Amino acid sequence: MLRPKIPTMPAPTGLVSPPAVIEPTTVVQHHPTPAPVPAAQAPSRPTVQLTPGAVLALVGGGTAVVLVVGAVLVSMLLAVAVTGASVAVCALVIRSLITSQHRR
């Protein structure tokens, strides 16, 4: 149904000659460049210092994130289980109704 279109390269129709070399006619004087100035070293980055309060805040925040994600995953699993059980009960009721009609 969907076929990719592959581009084709057209074949050359004649002899291909190399491009003509153009030589400059003007005289260009080169000025000597000054020696590069050594760059100053960038100041080192400050290190992160964690205080005991910051460590407790990080641990508490991480624990809260883990608990919230766990609760969401458990609730999703519970929703799937309840849906599966209700579909199974509906299937049993429909099966029972169909078999009871055939017996009459």
WONOR-V322692 format. One record per backbone hydrogen bond with DSSP energy under -1.0 kcal/mol. CO is the residue of the C=O (numbers start at 1). NH is the residue of the N-H. Records with the same first field share a line. If there is no record, write none. Layout:
CO = NH ; NH
//
This chain:
51 = 55
52 = 56
53 = 57
54 = 58
55 = 59
56 = 60
57 = 61
58 = 62
59 = 63
60 = 64
61 = 65
62 = 66
63 = 67
64 = 68
65 = 69
66 = 70
67 = 71
68 = 72
69 = 73
70 = 74
71 = 75
72 = 76
73 = 77
74 = 78
75 = 79
76 = 80
77 = 81
78 = 82
79 = 83
80 = 84
81 = 85
82 = 86
83 = 87
84 = 88
85 = 89
86 = 90
87 = 91
88 = 92
89 = 93
90 = 94
91 = 95
92 = 96
93 = 97
94 = 98
95 = 99
96 = 100
97 = 101
98 = 102
//
